[in-house]
Amino acid sequence: MQRGVCGRLASALRGTRAQPPAVAQRCVHTSVSRPSPDQSERTWEPPRAFDPALLEFLVCPLSKKPLRYEASTNELINEGLRIAYPIIDGIPNMIPQAARMTHQNKKQEEMEQH
């Protein structure tokens, strides 16, 4: 499916004289068929770290409020809704269904303390 989209994008870009954007160039570049690397040829790469500078642009998709980065759990926290979005390989998963509750409700917390 990706090759079909990239192929159509590549065909459309070939007909233009303007320099295509970088994303389109990567798509066109990946549409060229080449042999896939063998598992033994791949090198291990450490997981990418989250860039806290992204917090300037990211907001909770539910409340549209700013998020806080929690390095110890590698999550983006919405204090108001008490939910945490996981960060996987340096990429925040901002799908609400992927979020977890960070705290139990106060009534349950009080019952557990007594």
C-alpha positions in Angstrom: 0.0 0.0 0.0 2.8 2.4 0.9 4.5 1.8 -2.4 1.3 2.6 -4.3 1.0 5.9 -2.5 4.7 6.7 -2.9 4.6 5.7 -6.5 1.7 8.1 -7.2 3.5 10.8 -5.3 6.7 10.1 -7.2 4.9 10.3 -10.5 3.2 13.6 -9.5 6.5 15.1 -8.4 8.3 14.2 -11.6 5.8 16.4 -13.5 6.7 19.5 -11.3 9.6 21.8 -11.7 9.7 22.9 -8.0 11.9 21.2 -5.6 9.8 18.7 -3.6 9.6 18.8 0.2 12.0 16.6 2.2 9.2 14.2 3.2 8.2 13.7 -0.4 11.9 13.1 -1.4 12.2 10.4 1.3 9.0 8.8 0.1 10.3 8.8 -3.5 13.6 7.5 -2.3 12.0 4.6 -0.5 9.8 3.7 -3.4 12.9 2.5 -5.4 13.1 -1.2 -5.1 16.2 -2.6 -3.5 17.0 -5.8 -1.7 16.1 -5.8 2.0 19.0 -6.2 4.4 19.5 -9.5 6.0 18.9 -9.8 9.8 22.6 -10.4 10.4 23.5 -7.1 8.6 21.3 -4.9 10.8 23.0 -3.2 13.6 21.5 -2.6 17.0 20.5 0.9 17.7 19.7 2.2 21.2 16.2 3.5 21.7 15.8 7.2 20.8 15.3 9.6 23.7 12.3 11.9 23.9 13.2 15.6 23.1 11.7 17.7 25.9 11.7 20.7 23.5 8.6 19.1 21.9 6.6 19.9 25.0 6.4 23.4 23.7 4.2 22.1 20.9 2.5 19.0 22.3 -0.8 19.2 24.2 -3.2 16.5 25.5 -5.5 15.5 22.7 -8.4 15.2 25.2 -8.1 18.4 27.2 -5.8 20.5 24.9 -3.8 21.4 28.0 0.1 21.2 28.3 1.7 18.0 29.3 4.6 17.3 31.7 7.5 14.9 30.8 8.2 12.3 33.5 11.7 10.9 32.8 11.5 8.1 35.4 8.5 6.5 33.6 9.2 7.9 30.1 5.7 9.3 29.8 3.9 12.5 29.2 1.6 13.4 32.1 -1.7 15.3 32.0 -2.1 16.4 35.7 -5.7 17.6 35.3 -7.0 14.3 33.8 -4.5 12.2 35.7 -3.5 10.2 32.6 -0.1 9.4 31.2 0.8 8.9 27.6 3.7 6.4 26.9 6.7 7.4 24.9 8.0 4.5 22.7 11.4 4.8 21.0 11.3 8.6 21.5 7.9 9.0 20.0 4.9 10.0 22.2 1.9 7.8 21.7 -0.9 10.4 22.0 -3.8 8.0 21.3 -6.1 8.3 24.3 -6.8 4.6 24.4 -3.0 4.1 24.9 -2.9 6.3 28.0 -3.0 4.9 31.5 -4.5 6.4 34.7 -1.8 7.8 36.9 -3.7 7.9 40.2 -6.7 6.1 41.7 -9.7 8.3 42.6 -9.4 9.8 46.1 -12.1 7.7 47.7 -10.3 4.5 46.8 -7.0 6.0 48.1 -8.6 6.8 51.4 -10.1 3.4 51.8 -6.7 1.7 51.1 -5.0 3.9 53.7 -7.4 2.8 56.5 
